[in-house]
Amino acid sequence: MARSRQGADEGQRPRTAADRVERERRYMVALGQRIRGMREERGLTQQAVAEIAGVATDMVSRLENGRYTSPGLRTLLRIADALGVPLASVMPDAGGAVVGSAESALKARLLTLAHRARPQDLELVVELAQTVINRSGRA
């Protein structure tokens, strides 16, 4: 049975260089959309994610817009950590629905606040968090 030459569909191996390039482009766009969605869901700015991840704000912007063609694993891991999610959850082919929980969004917000705090205030933030945890009996 003959195969059509309409390009590589999702889940199929690319048949030509053009198919491969297009599939990679679509993947990077989907990756960027997932990262943007998670970032916005958590109320974070691109700058906040970049600062937490230790990458340039422009890198986050290019990644979200599908214009960063070959981010390294370390970069993706740092961004996932900044969002408070496992690396697999930002990957489009990871099976879908692990977008993050309300708990991970709160943890990401806490990390953002801690990152923005003045060094002398960090000790107070830690003490407050420890007090809350001790009161809930989870110490």
Contact map, one row per residue, 1 for C-alpha under 8 A:
1110000000000000000000000000000000000000000000000000000000000000000000000000000000000000000000000000000000000000000000000000000000000000000
1111000000000000000000000000000000000000000000000000000000000000000000000000000000000000000000000000000000000000000000000000000000000000000
1111100000000000000000000000000000000000000000000000000000000000000000000000000000000000000000000000000000000000000000000000000000000000000
0111110000000000000000000000000000000000000000000000000000000000000000000000000000000000000000000000000000000000000000000000000000000000000
0011111000000000000000000000000000000000000000000000000000000000000000000000000000000000000000000000000000000000000000000000000000000000000
0001111100000000000000000000000000000000000000000000000000000000000000000000000000000000000000000000000000000000000000000000000000000000000
0000111110000111001000000000000000000000000000000000000000000000000000000000000000000000000000000000000000000000000000000000000000000000000
0000011111011110001100100000000000000000000000000000000000000000000000000000000000000000000000000000000000000000000000000000000000000000000
0000001111110100000000000000000000000000000000000000000000000000000000000000000000000000000000000000000000000000000000000000000000000000000
0000000111110000000000000000000000000000000000000000000000000000000000000000000000000000000000000000000000000000000000000000000000000000000
0000000011111000000000000000000000000000000000000000000000000000000000000000000000000000000000000000000000000000000000000000000000000000000
0000000111111100000000000000000000000000000000000000000000000000000000000000000000000000000000000000000000000000000000000000000000000000000
0000000100111110000000000000000000000000000000000000000000000000000000000000000000000000000000000000000000000000000000000000000000000000000
0000001110011111101100100000000000000000000000000000000000000000000000000000000000000000000000000000000000000000000000000000000000000000000
0000001100001111101100000000000000000000000000000000000000000000000000000000000000000000000000000000000000000000000000000000000000000000000
0000001000000111111100000000000000000000000000000000000000000000000000000000000000000000000000000000000000000000000000000000000000000000000
0000000000000111111110000000000000000000000000000000000000000000000000000000000000000000000000000000000000000000000000000000000000000000000
0000000000000001111111000000000000000000000000000000000000000000000000000000000000000000000000000000000000000000000000000000000000000000000
0000001100000111111111100000000000000000000000000000000000000000000000000000000000000000000000000000000000000000000000000000000000000000000
0000000100000111111111110000000000000000000000000000000000000000000000000000000000000000000000000000000000000000000000000000000000000000000
0000000000000000111111111000000000000000000000000000000000000000000000000000000000000000000000000000000000000000000000000000000000000000000
0000000000000000011111111100000000000000000000000000000000000000000000000000000000000000000000000000000000000000000000000000000000000000000
0000000100000100001111111110000000000000000000000000000000000000000000000000000000000000000000000000000000000000000000000000000000000000000
0000000000000000000111111111000000000000000000000000000000000000000000000000000000000000000000000000000000000000000000000000000000000000000
0000000000000000000011111111100000000000000000000000000000000000010010000000000000000000000000000000000000000000000000000000000000000000000
0000000000000000000001111111110000000000000000000000000000000000000000000000000000000000000000000000000000000000000000000000000000000000000
0000000000000000000000111111111000000000000000000000000000000000000000000000000000000000000100000000000000000000000000000000000000000000000
0000000000000000000000011111111100000000000000000000000000000010011110000000000000000000000000000000000000000000000000000000000000000000000
0000000000000000000000001111111110000000000000000000000000000001111000000000000000000000000000000000000000000000000000000000000000000000000
0000000000000000000000000111111111000000000000000000000000000000010000000000000000000000000100000000000000000000000000000000000000000000000
0000000000000000000000000011111111100000000000000000000000000011010000000000000000000000011100000000000000000000000000000000000000000000000
0000000000000000000000000001111111110000000000000000000000000011110000000000000000000000000000000000000000000000000000000000000000000000000
0000000000000000000000000000111111111000000000000000000000000001100000000000000000000000000000000000000000000000000000000000000000000000000
0000000000000000000000000000011111111100000000000000000000000000000000000000000000000000011100000010000000000000000000000000000000000000000
0000000000000000000000000000001111111110000000000000000000000001000000000000000000000000010000000000000000000000000000000000000000000000000
0000000000000000000000000000000111111111000000000000000000000001000000000000000000000000000000000000000000000000000000000000000000000000000
0000000000000000000000000000000011111111100000000000000000000000000000000000000000000000000000000000000000000000000000000000000000000000000
0000000000000000000000000000000001111111110000000000000000000000000000000000000000100000000000000011000000000000000000000000000000000000000
0000000000000000000000000000000000111111111111001000000000000000000000000000000000100000000000000000000000000000000000000000000000000000000
0000000000000000000000000000000000011111111110000000000000000000000000000000000000000000000000000000000000000000000000000000000000000000000
0000000000000000000000000000000000001111111100000000000000000000000000000000000000000000000000000000000010000000000000000000000000000000000
0000000000000000000000000000000000000111111100000000000000000000000000000000000000100000000000000000000011011000000000000000000000000000000
0000000000000000000000000000000000000011111110000000000000000000000000000000000000000000000000000000000000001000000000000000000000000000000
0000000000000000000000000000000000000011111111011000000000000000000000000000000000000000000000000000000000001001000000000000000000000000000
0000000000000000000000000000000000000011001111111000000000000000000000000000000000000000000000000000000000000000000000000000000000000000000
0000000000000000000000000000000000000010000111111100000010011000000000000000000000000000000000000000000000000000000000000000000000000000000
0000000000000000000000000000000000000000000011111110000010000000000000000000000000000000000000000000000000000000000000000000000000000000000
0000000000000000000000000000000000000000000111111111000000000000000000000000000000000000000000000000000000000001000000000000000000000000000
0000000000000000000000000000000000000010000111111111100010010000000000000000001001100000000000000000000000000001000000000000000000000000000
0000000000000000000000000000000000000000000001111111111110110000000000000000001001000000000000000000000000000000000000000000000000000000000
0000000000000000000000000000000000000000000000111111111110000000000000000000000000000000000000000000000000000000001000000000000000000000000
0000000000000000000000000000000000000000000000011111111000000000000000000000000001000000000000000000000000000011001000000000000000000000000
0000000000000000000000000000000000000000000000001111111000000000000000000010011011000000000000000000000000000000000000000000000000000000000
0000000000000000000000000000000000000000000000000111111100000000000000000000010000000000000000000000000000000000000000000000000000000000000
0000000000000000000000000000000000000000000000000111111110110000000000000010000000000000000000000000000000000000000000000000000000000000000
0000000000000000000000000000000000000000000000000110011111110000000000000000000000000000000000000000000000000000000000000000000000000000000
0000000000000000000000000000000000000000000001101110001111111000000000000000000000000000000000000000000000000000000000000000000000000000000
0000000000000000000000000000000000000000000000000000000111111100000000000000000000000000000000000000000000000000000000000000000000000000000
0000000000000000000000000000000000000000000000000100001111111110000100000000000000000000000000000000000000000000000000000000000000000000000
0000000000000000000000000000000000000000000001001100001111111111000000000000000000000000000000000000000000000000000000000000000000000000000
0000000000000000000000000000000000000000000001000000000011111111100000000000000000000000000000000000000000000000000000000000000000000000000
0000000000000000000000000000000000000000000000000000000001111111111100000000000000000000000000000000000000000000000000000000000000000000000
0000000000000000000000000001001100000000000000000000000000111111111110100000000000000000000000000000000000000000000000000000000000000000000
0000000000000000000000000000101110110000000000000000000000011111111000000000000000000000000000000000000000000000000000000000000000000000000
0000000000000000000000000000100110000000000000000000000000001111111100000000000000000000000000000000000000000000000000000000000000000000000
0000000000000000000000001001111100000000000000000000000000000111111110000000000000000000000000000000000000000000000000000000000000000000000
0000000000000000000000000001100000000000000000000000000000000111111110000000000000000000000000000000000000000000000000000000000000000000000
0000000000000000000000000001000000000000000000000000000000100110111111100000000000000000000000000000000000000000000000000000000000000000000
0000000000000000000000001001000000000000000000000000000000000010011111100000000000000000000000000000000000000000000000000000000000000000000
0000000000000000000000000000000000000000000000000000000000000000000111110000000000000000000000000000000000000000000000000000000000000000000
0000000000000000000000000000000000000000000000000000000000000010000111111011000000000000000000000000000000000000000000000000000000000000000
0000000000000000000000000000000000000000000000000000000000000000000001111111000000000000000000000000000000000000000000000000000000000000000
0000000000000000000000000000000000000000000000000000000000000000000000111111100000000000000000000000000000000000000000000000000000000000000
0000000000000000000000000000000000000000000000000000000000000000000000011111110000000000000000000000000000000000000000000000000000000000000
0000000000000000000000000000000000000000000000000000101000000000000000111111111000000000000000000000000000000000000000000000000000000000000
0000000000000000000000000000000000000000000000000000000000000000000000111111111100000010000000000000000000000000000000000000000000000000000
0000000000000000000000000000000000000000000000000000000000000000000000001111111110000010000000000000000000000000000000000000000000000000000
0000000000000000000000000000000000000000000000000000110000000000000000000111111111000000000000000000000000000000000000000000000000000000000
0000000000000000000000000000000000000000000000001100100000000000000000000011111111100000000000000000000000000000000000000000000000000000000
0000000000000000000000000000000000000000000000000000000000000000000000000001111111111110010000000000000000000000000000000000000000000000000
0000000000000000000000000000000000000000000000000000100000000000000000000000111111111110000000000000000000000000000000000000000000000000000
0000000000000000000000000000000000000000000000001101100000000000000000000000011111111000000000000000000000010010000000000000000000000000000
0000000000000000000000000000000000000110010000001000000000000000000000000000001111111000000000000000000110010000000000000000000000000000000
0000000000000000000000000000000000000000000000000000000000000000000000000000000111111100000000000001000110110000000000000000000000000000000
0000000000000000000000000000000000000000000000000000000000000000000000000000000111111110110000000011000100000000000000000000000000000000000
0000000000000000000000000000000000000000000000000000000000000000000000000000000110011111110000000000000000000000000000000000000000000000000
0000000000000000000000000000000000000000000000000000000000000000000000000001100110001111111000000000000000000000000000000000000000000000000
0000000000000000000000000000000000000000000000000000000000000000000000000000000000000111111001000000000000000000000000000000000000000000000
0000000000000000000000000000000000000000000000000000000000000000000000000000000000001111111101011111000000000000000000000000000000000000000
0000000000000000000000000000001001100000000000000000000000000000000000000000000100001111111101000010000000000000000000000000000000000000000
0000000000000000000000000000001001000000000000000000000000000000000000000000000000000011111111000000000000000000000000000000000000000000000
0000000000000000000000000010011001000000000000000000000000000000000000000000000000000000111111110000000000000000000000000000000000000000000
0000000000000000000000000000000000000000000000000000000000000000000000000000000000000000001111110000000000000000000000000000000000000000000
0000000000000000000000000000000000000000000000000000000000000000000000000000000000000001111111110000000000000000000000000000000000000000000
0000000000000000000000000000000000000000000000000000000000000000000000000000000000000000000111111100000000000000000000000000000000000000000
0000000000000000000000000000000000000000000000000000000000000000000000000000000000000000100111111110000000000000000000000000000000000000000
0000000000000000000000000000000000000000000000000000000000000000000000000000000000000000100000111110000000000000000000000000000000000000000
0000000000000000000000000000000000000000000000000000000000000000000000000000000000000000100000111111000000000000000000000000000000000000000
0000000000000000000000000000000001000100000000000000000000000000000000000000000000001000110000011111100000000000000000000000000000000000000
0000000000000000000000000000000000000100000000000000000000000000000000000000000000011000100000000111110110000000000000000000000000000000000
0000000000000000000000000000000000000000000000000000000000000000000000000000000000000000000000000011111110000000000000000000000000000000000
0000000000000000000000000000000000000000000000000000000000000000000000000000000000000000000000000001111111000000000000000000000000000000000
0000000000000000000000000000000000000000000000000000000000000000000000000000000000000000000000000000111111100000000000000000000000000000000
0000000000000000000000000000000000000000000000000000000000000000000000000000000000111000000000000001111111110000000000000000000000000000000
0000000000000000000000000000000000000000110000000000000000000000000000000000000000110000000000000001111111111000000000000000000000000000000
0000000000000000000000000000000000000000010000000000000000000000000000000000000000000000000000000000011111111100000000000000000000000000000
0000000000000000000000000000000000000000000000000000000000000000000000000000000000010000000000000000001111111110000000000000000000000000000
0000000000000000000000000000000000000000010000000000000000000000000000000000000001110000000000000000000111111111000000000000000000000000000
0000000000000000000000000000000000000000011100000000000000000000000000000000000000000000000000000000000011111111100000000000000000000000000
0000000000000000000000000000000000000000000000000000000000000000000000000000000000000000000000000000000001111111110000000000000000000000000
0000000000000000000000000000000000000000000000000001000000000000000000000000000001000000000000000000000000111111111000000000000000000000000
0000000000000000000000000000000000000000000100011001000000000000000000000000000000000000000000000000000000011111111100000000000000000000000
0000000000000000000000000000000000000000000000000000000000000000000000000000000000000000000000000000000000001111111110000000000000000000000
0000000000000000000000000000000000000000000000000000000000000000000000000000000000000000000000000000000000000111111110000100100000000000000
0000000000000000000000000000000000000000000000000011000000000000000000000000000000000000000000000000000000000011111110000000000000000000000
0000000000000000000000000000000000000000000000000000000000000000000000000000000000000000000000000000000000000001111111000000000000000000000
0000000000000000000000000000000000000000000000000000000000000000000000000000000000000000000000000000000000000000111111101100000000000000000
0000000000000000000000000000000000000000000000000000000000000000000000000000000000000000000000000000000000000000000111111100000000000000000
0000000000000000000000000000000000000000000000000000000000000000000000000000000000000000000000000000000000000000000011111110000000000000000
0000000000000000000000000000000000000000000000000000000000000000000000000000000000000000000000000000000000000000000001111111000000000000000
0000000000000000000000000000000000000000000000000000000000000000000000000000000000000000000000000000000000000000000011111111100000000000000
0000000000000000000000000000000000000000000000000000000000000000000000000000000000000000000000000000000000000000010011111111110000000000000
0000000000000000000000000000000000000000000000000000000000000000000000000000000000000000000000000000000000000000000000111111111000000000000
0000000000000000000000000000000000000000000000000000000000000000000000000000000000000000000000000000000000000000000000011111111100000000000
0000000000000000000000000000000000000000000000000000000000000000000000000000000000000000000000000000000000000000010000001111111110000000000
0000000000000000000000000000000000000000000000000000000000000000000000000000000000000000000000000000000000000000000000000111111111000000000
0000000000000000000000000000000000000000000000000000000000000000000000000000000000000000000000000000000000000000000000000011111111100000000
0000000000000000000000000000000000000000000000000000000000000000000000000000000000000000000000000000000000000000000000000001111111110000000
0000000000000000000000000000000000000000000000000000000000000000000000000000000000000000000000000000000000000000000000000000111111111000000
0000000000000000000000000000000000000000000000000000000000000000000000000000000000000000000000000000000000000000000000000000011111111100001
0000000000000000000000000000000000000000000000000000000000000000000000000000000000000000000000000000000000000000000000000000001111111110000
0000000000000000000000000000000000000000000000000000000000000000000000000000000000000000000000000000000000000000000000000000000111111111000
0000000000000000000000000000000000000000000000000000000000000000000000000000000000000000000000000000000000000000000000000000000011111111111
0000000000000000000000000000000000000000000000000000000000000000000000000000000000000000000000000000000000000000000000000000000001111111111
0000000000000000000000000000000000000000000000000000000000000000000000000000000000000000000000000000000000000000000000000000000000111111110
0000000000000000000000000000000000000000000000000000000000000000000000000000000000000000000000000000000000000000000000000000000000011111111
0000000000000000000000000000000000000000000000000000000000000000000000000000000000000000000000000000000000000000000000000000000000001111111
0000000000000000000000000000000000000000000000000000000000000000000000000000000000000000000000000000000000000000000000000000000000001111111
0000000000000000000000000000000000000000000000000000000000000000000000000000000000000000000000000000000000000000000000000000000001001101111
